[in-house]
Amino acid sequence: MKAFYEKVYTVVKRIPKGKVATYQDIAKLAGSPGASRAVGSAMRMNPNMRTIPCHRVVGSDGRMHGYSAGRGVITKIQMLKKEGVAFSGDKVELNLSRWKK
């Protein structure tokens, strides 16, 4: 599992400010298209939140699915908005803010 997590972290490091990717996007780019839940586990185990921007990973519907820093999802939403990610209510507007690899 460690090798997969390293692949996930490498992909997530590439998500630019102002963009997001879904757990499914990351799983595909890490070479394991069916491993969305494992991506979530990797995000929970993030060894360095300063270099691995796990706050930029969201659900396939644009919803937040947890965040361990600050005040949780509230902090995640604040961070994304500060970076310029477009929202509609509490969901990211994926058609505007999704990272196109």
Secondary structure, DSSP 8 states (H G I E B T S, - for coil): -HHHHHHHHHHHHT--TT-BEEHHHHHHHTT-TT-HHHHHHHHHT-S-TTTS-GGGEE-TTS------STTTHHHHHHHHHHTT--EETTEE-HHHHB---
